[in-house]
Amino acid sequence: MAWRELLLVSCLSAAVLLCSVEQKIFMQESDASNFLKKRSKRSPKSQEEVNAENRQKLWVDELRKEYHEEQRNEYENFVEEQNDEQEERSREAIEQWREWHYDGLYPPYLYNRHHI
């Protein structure tokens, strides 16, 4: 018997809820018929459709711009690291050459070299 009362109460509460929310859930008949109609291909787009397409295009362009900017930054960082490594190798090679060829005079120019 208790389950019947519980079922009756739940059904009644659902009916009351549905009646109170009915105005918010369902749209007017004229709006519903216009909502399901398809626009023919030759008819002009509504301003809402144009605005929605433009917003989507702008969003896609922004995503593309961010992607390319990120790729460019990664490439610039890579090139900078490569150049730094190359400069370090060149500097080390020059320092080794200078140490090997140092003649004890400062500045070690060619005219300071002692020719025999």
Backbone as CSV, one residue per row, in Angstrom:
resi,resn,N_x,N_y,N_z,CA_x,CA_y,CA_z,C_x,C_y,C_z
1,MET,0.820,-1.196,0.000,0.000,0.000,0.000,0.865,1.263,0.000
2,ALA,1.981,1.198,0.692,2.847,2.374,0.790,3.465,2.705,-0.562
3,TRP,3.758,1.701,-1.335,4.379,1.973,-2.628,3.389,2.635,-3.585
4,ARG,2.081,2.320,-3.447,1.058,2.965,-4.272,0.952,4.456,-3.928
5,GLU,1.014,4.741,-2.640,0.956,6.155,-2.214,2.196,6.914,-2.703
6,LEU,3.328,6.257,-2.629,4.560,6.877,-3.094,4.501,7.139,-4.602
7,LEU,3.972,6.180,-5.344,3.830,6.338,-6.784,2.850,7.463,-7.113
8,LEU,1.745,7.539,-6.402,0.746,8.570,-6.636,1.320,9.961,-6.340
9,VAL,2.053,10.074,-5.247,2.643,11.364,-4.880,3.691,11.788,-5.905
10,SER,4.509,10.863,-6.342,5.541,11.211,-7.323,4.914,11.616,-8.653
11,CYS,3.846,10.937,-9.076,3.176,11.306,-10.318,2.532,12.682,-10.212
12,LEU,1.908,12.948,-9.111,1.287,14.256,-8.922,2.335,15.370,-8.897
13,SER,3.435,15.128,-8.224,4.482,16.156,-8.167,5.092,16.377,-9.553
14,ALA,5.237,15.307,-10.331,5.758,15.447,-11.689,4.785,16.251,-12.551
15,ALA,3.490,16.012,-12.400,2.481,16.740,-13.175,2.495,18.225,-12.803
16,VAL,2.591,18.527,-11.524,2.626,19.923,-11.086,3.889,20.608,-11.614
17,LEU,5.004,19.915,-11.541,6.261,20.472,-12.043,6.178,20.729,-13.543
18,LEU,5.605,19.792,-14.267,5.493,19.934,-15.708,4.598,21.105,-16.070
19,CYS,3.518,21.281,-15.353,2.622,22.400,-15.635,3.296,23.737,-15.349
20,SER,4.086,23.805,-14.299,4.730,25.080,-13.952,5.880,25.409,-14.905
21,VAL,6.519,24.393,-15.441,7.674,24.616,-16.310,7.263,24.614,-17.780
22,GLU,6.024,24.272,-18.058,5.569,24.117,-19.431,5.787,25.390,-20.244
23,GLN,5.569,26.517,-19.645,5.731,27.770,-20.377,7.197,28.019,-20.728
24,LYS,8.119,27.533,-19.903,9.531,27.754,-20.164,10.087,26.751,-21.175
25,ILE,9.561,25.537,-21.185,10.090,24.484,-22.042,9.589,24.624,-23.465
26,PHE,8.304,24.806,-23.644,7.701,24.798,-24.970,7.659,26.197,-25.543
27,MET,7.881,26.289,-26.858,7.840,27.588,-27.525,6.491,27.763,-28.210
28,GLN,6.246,28.940,-28.670,4.990,29.241,-29.351,4.899,28.435,-30.653
29,GLU,3.693,28.208,-31.096,3.483,27.388,-32.290,4.110,28.026,-33.531
30,SER,3.998,29.338,-33.661,4.570,30.019,-34.833,6.096,29.912,-34.822
31,ASP,6.694,30.046,-33.649,8.145,29.911,-33.543,8.586,28.493,-33.850
32,ALA,7.816,27.518,-33.379,8.183,26.115,-33.609,8.114,25.776,-35.091
33,SER,7.114,26.274,-35.789,7.014,25.960,-37.217,8.149,26.633,-37.994
34,ASN,8.517,27.836,-37.603,9.626,28.515,-38.273,10.964,27.872,-37.919
35,PHE,11.047,27.308,-36.742,12.299,26.717,-36.291,12.688,25.506,-37.135
36,LEU,11.697,24.705,-37.509,11.980,23.474,-38.229,12.033,23.660,-39.736
37,LYS,11.621,24.806,-40.228,11.679,25.029,-41.675,13.121,25.196,-42.098
38,LYS,13.435,24.593,-43.232,14.782,24.760,-43.780,14.774,25.945,-44.731
39,ARG,15.861,26.656,-44.686,16.001,27.778,-45.587,16.445,27.229,-46.935
40,SER,15.847,27.709,-48.001,16.273,27.233,-49.318,17.644,27.815,-49.619
41,LYS,18.354,27.186,-50.551,19.727,27.591,-50.837,19.802,28.969,-51.470
42,ARG,18.745,29.391,-52.122,18.788,30.675,-52.816,18.281,31.817,-51.938
43,SER,17.650,31.497,-50.846,17.135,32.572,-50.001,18.275,33.195,-49.206
44,PRO,18.177,34.469,-48.933,19.268,35.137,-48.194,19.330,34.651,-46.752
45,LYS,20.525,34.719,-46.218,20.716,34.294,-44.828,20.190,35.373,-43.894
46,SER,19.748,34.937,-42.756,19.312,35.914,-41.755,20.542,36.547,-41.116
47,GLN,20.340,37.670,-40.473,21.459,38.369,-39.851,22.080,37.522,-38.740
48,GLU,21.257,36.741,-38.041,21.789,35.877,-36.985,22.723,34.815,-37.568
49,GLU,22.322,34.239,-38.727,23.181,33.242,-39.370,24.500,33.860,-39.829
50,VAL,24.419,35.059,-40.394,25.632,35.736,-40.855,26.540,36.031,-39.666
51,ASN,25.953,36.539,-38.589,26.740,36.848,-37.396,27.378,35.594,-36.810
52,ALA,26.625,34.482,-36.780,27.172,33.238,-36.238,28.322,32.731,-37.096
53,GLU,28.174,32.805,-38.421,29.261,32.373,-39.306,30.492,33.257,-39.137
54,ASN,30.271,34.557,-39.016,31.401,35.473,-38.835,32.121,35.223,-37.515
55,ARG,31.353,34.961,-36.455,31.976,34.655,-35.163,32.810,33.378,-35.256
56,GLN,32.269,32.386,-35.958,33.006,31.130,-36.110,34.273,31.336,-36.936
57,LYS,34.185,32.122,-38.012,35.376,32.397,-38.819,36.426,33.147,-38.004
58,LEU,35.992,34.132,-37.220,36.937,34.879,-36.391,37.597,33.971,-35.364
59,TRP,36.818,33.062,-34.794,37.360,32.137,-33.793,38.402,31.216,-34.431
60,VAL,38.087,30.696,-35.632,39.027,29.821,-36.332,40.298,30.589,-36.706
61,ASP,40.129,31.825,-37.167,41.296,32.642,-37.498,42.164,32.889,-36.277
62,GLU,41.532,33.132,-35.138,42.291,33.357,-33.902,43.062,32.097,-33.503
63,LEU,42.418,30.940,-33.618,43.109,29.685,-33.309,44.294,29.467,-34.249
64,ARG,44.089,29.726,-35.540,45.165,29.569,-36.513,46.313,30.538,-36.202
65,LYS,45.962,31.755,-35.861,46.978,32.757,-35.533,47.790,32.333,-34.316
66,GLU,47.106,31.841,-33.270,47.804,31.378,-32.073,48.721,30.200,-32.392
67,TYR,48.244,29.271,-33.228,49.045,28.107,-33.587,50.310,28.530,-34.320
68,HIS,50.157,29.399,-35.323,51.325,29.833,-36.096,52.281,30.658,-35.240
69,GLU,51.743,31.449,-34.331,52.609,32.222,-33.441,53.418,31.299,-32.531
70,GLU,52.763,30.259,-32.035,53.463,29.290,-31.188,54.547,28.560,-31.986
71,GLN,54.233,28.160,-33.215,55.224,27.490,-34.056,56.407,28.408,-34.356
72,ARG,56.119,29.679,-34.640,57.184,30.629,-34.930,58.078,30.836,-33.704
73,ASN,57.458,30.935,-32.527,58.243,31.105,-31.304,59.140,29.894,-31.044
74,GLU,58.599,28.700,-31.256,59.411,27.493,-31.067,60.581,27.468,-32.046
75,TYR,60.338,27.848,-33.296,61.409,27.857,-34.293,62.459,28.917,-33.953
76,GLU,61.999,30.095,-33.518,62.955,31.144,-33.145,63.816,30.704,-31.965
77,ASN,63.212,30.033,-30.991,63.988,29.531,-29.855,65.010,28.494,-30.308
78,PHE,64.606,27.626,-31.223,65.511,26.609,-31.736,66.686,27.258,-32.467
79,VAL,66.399,28.221,-33.324,67.456,28.894,-34.083,68.393,29.634,-33.144
80,GLU,67.817,30.278,-32.127,68.657,31.001,-31.164,69.591,30.048,-30.420
81,GLU,69.071,28.886,-30.017,69.918,27.892,-29.347,71.019,27.393,-30.278
82,GLN,70.683,27.148,-31.531,71.684,26.692,-32.494,72.778,27.747,-32.680
83,ASN,72.364,29.000,-32.811,73.350,30.075,-32.988,74.232,30.218,-31.754
84,ASP,73.634,30.097,-30.565,74.431,30.186,-29.343,75.464,29.063,-29.271
85,GLU,75.042,27.850,-29.629,75.978,26.722,-29.618,77.099,26.936,-30.631
86,GLN,76.750,27.436,-31.810,77.763,27.684,-32.839,78.738,28.766,-32.385
87,GLU,78.214,29.827,-31.770,79.090,30.885,-31.267,80.017,30.362,-30.180
88,GLU,79.491,29.495,-29.325,80.321,28.923,-28.251,81.438,28.058,-28.844
89,ARG,81.113,27.233,-29.838,82.143,26.406,-30.474,83.191,27.276,-31.162
90,SER,82.756,28.322,-31.837,83.701,29.221,-32.515,84.599,29.915,-31.500
91,ARG,84.006,30.390,-30.411,84.785,31.070,-29.380,85.825,30.143,-28.771
92,GLU,85.408,28.905,-28.495,86.357,27.935,-27.937,87.483,27.648,-28.921
93,ALA,87.165,27.510,-30.196,88.191,27.241,-31.210,89.154,28.417,-31.319
94,ILE,88.629,29.632,-31.270,89.488,30.818,-31.356,90.392,30.909,-30.129
95,GLU,89.824,30.627,-28.949,90.639,30.659,-27.730,91.755,29.623,-27.794
96,GLN,91.460,28.428,-28.282,92.489,27.396,-28.405,93.561,27.814,-29.398
97,TRP,93.152,28.411,-30.503,94.126,28.860,-31.492,95.041,29.926,-30.904
98,ARG,94.437,30.875,-30.149,95.231,31.949,-29.552,96.203,31.398,-28.509
99,GLU,95.743,30.442,-27.707,96.640,29.849,-26.706,97.799,29.118,-27.389
100,TRP,97.519,28.431,-28.464,98.550,27.662,-29.145,99.564,28.580,-29.828
101,HIS,99.059,29.685,-30.389,99.932,30.575,-31.145,100.407,31.784,-30.347
102,TYR,100.216,31.822,-29.074,100.604,32.984,-28.277,102.127,33.080,-28.214
103,ASP,102.655,34.265,-28.483,104.110,34.428,-28.529,104.664,35.120,-27.293
104,GLY,103.866,35.326,-26.279,104.337,35.941,-25.044,104.312,37.446,-25.067
105,LEU,103.972,38.060,-26.145,103.910,39.509,-26.236,102.454,39.962,-26.250
106,TYR,102.286,41.165,-25.764,100.929,41.701,-25.789,100.974,43.048,-26.454
107,PRO,100.184,43.384,-27.351,99.236,42.529,-28.070,99.962,41.613,-29.048
108,PRO,99.474,40.432,-29.244,100.186,39.464,-30.082,99.948,39.712,-31.562
109,TYR,100.407,40.837,-32.054,100.231,41.152,-33.466,101.384,40.576,-34.263
110,LEU,101.211,40.590,-35.569,102.225,40.016,-36.433,103.530,40.804,-36.363
111,TYR,103.451,42.120,-36.168,104.686,42.890,-36.143,105.451,42.695,-34.861
112,ASN,104.862,42.059,-33.870,105.597,41.735,-32.649,106.330,40.405,-32.768
113,ARG,106.060,39.682,-33.818,106.685,38.367,-33.937,108.167,38.544,-34.258
114,HIS,108.967,37.687,-33.698,110.403,37.750,-33.921,110.758,36.833,-35.091
115,HIS,111.198,37.431,-36.122,111.569,36.644,-37.303,113.054,36.397,-37.261
116,ILE,113.435,35.185,-37.498,114.851,34.826,-37.448,115.433,34.854,-38.824
